[in-house]
Amino acid sequence: MPRKVNPVIPEVFNQIAFEVIGNDVTVSFAAEAGQLQLNAFEPIIAHSLFKSLKHLRNGCLTLAERCIKGITANREHMRKLVEDSIGIVTALNPHIGYVNATAVARA
């Protein structure tokens, strides 16, 4: 298909996020289950934490290199979107009042 964009890298980053969330739950339960100053679950805490850090690091490097690098902004298109946005009247509200800002938005 012409001009199709393959979203594999962002999807992988989502999967990394899901795993990190799961590891966070593991760390939370393991920390909660420990008694006093002796926590028999420190190995799983360390394992989950280091695994998450490793995957996040690799995911960020891959996302930056294969997805984000080289992206440039189309300044003319962005300016047109901002100028044509009805949301811009929100900034006028404190200066010209709600009624006048609403009139500008409707025009």
N, C-alpha and C positions, 0 to 999 in steps of 0.2 A: 504494500500500500504506500503510495507516494507521501512523503513528508510525515510519516508515522513516527512518533516518539516512543521509544521503549522505556517504560517506567521502572525497570528492574531495580536500579540502584535506590531510588526512594522507597520502593517496596521492601527492600532488604533493610533499609534504615528503620522502617516501621517494625519489622520483625525484631531488630535489635532492641528497639524501645519496649516491645512486649516482653522480651526476655529480661531486660533490666527491671521492669516492673515486677515480674515474677521473682527475680532475685531479691528485690527490695522486700517483698513479702516474706521470703525465706529468712532474710536477715532480721526482720522485725520479730517473727515468731521465735527464732533461735535466741535472740537477745532477751526476749520476754521469758523464755523458759529457763534461763540460767538462774541458779540460786546464789544469793549473796555475791561474794567476790569470785566465786569459782563458777565458771561457765563452761560446761562440758561441750557446748555447741560452738565454741570459737572456731574450730576448723571449718565448719560449714559457713560461718559468717565470713571468714577470710576468703574461702573459695568463691563464694557468691559475689563478694565485693570485687575481688581481683578479676574474675571472669567478666563482670559487668564493665569494669574499667577498660579491660583489653578490647572488648567488643565495641564499646563506645569510641575508643581511640581509633581503631581500625575503620569503623563506620564513618567517623567524621573525616578521616583522611581520604577515604574512597569517595564519599559524597562531594567533598571539596574538589578533588582532582577530576572526577568523571562526570559531575553534574554542574557544579557551580562555576568552576573555572571557565572563563571565556564569556560568561553571560554579561551582556551590556544593556544598559537602559536606553529605551527609545524616548529621549527627552521630549520631543515634539508631541508624541502620542500621549505621554504622561501629562504634559501641560494641558493638552486639550481635555483629557479626562477630568482633571482638577477644575479647569475653568467651566466645564459643562456640568459639574457635579452640583446637585441641589444642597449637599452638605456644607458647601462653602458659606451659605447664609448663616450658619450657626455661629461663625466667627463675627458676623455683623450684628448679631442679636444684642450684645452689650452696648454697642455704639448707636444703633438706630432704633432699638426697641423691637419687641416681639412682633407687633402688628406690622410695622414697616418691613421687617425681615421676611415675614410671611408673604407680604405683597411682592417683594422682590423674587421670592421663590416661585410664586405663581406666574410671574411675568415671563 
